[in-house]
Amino acid sequence: MPSKVAPSKYKPGTRSYTMSRIRGKETSIERLVRSYLFARGLRFRKNDKRYPGHPDVVLPKWRAMVFVNGCFWHMHEGCAKFSIPKSNVEFWTTKLTRNRQRDQEQGSKLRAMGWRVFTVWECQLDATHRDKTLDELYQAIIDPDCQDESIKAPIQTKE
Ligand SMILES: [Zn+2]
């Protein structure tokens, strides 16, 4: 039976400390996306609690939403930044698979409500890729006919 509690081999506080650090990182990529879109003249709501998944950016005028996903927490498949940790494999597999499943369910609900749902990945926002990624996102948002929600900027693939 897979354990649902945090693995006990870590010293108390260590894992949550690491998790908060990783979450903090995610927050800064959200901020990067928001300040870029704002600078290009878009106005939006943040982390709107009325919608499944609390989208990071909600643009009612464009019927568009943006999720900014950390590659680890949202299991970015094929990405160099994502792999299941070597220890406590079962714990992490269960937890991260659940995250991904939730993302997919939330996305379907939002699309059914008539939203275009864009996802931008952490690795698409590194120093090398961010300009292209952000421009592509902006262009997709302001094109109401754009139903293709995948941002094509390259991801860092595994060797
Ligand atoms: Zn990635």
Residues whose N, C-alpha, C, O or C-beta is under 5 A from the ligand:
A	BS01	ZN	C71 H76 C79 K81 W121 C123 I155
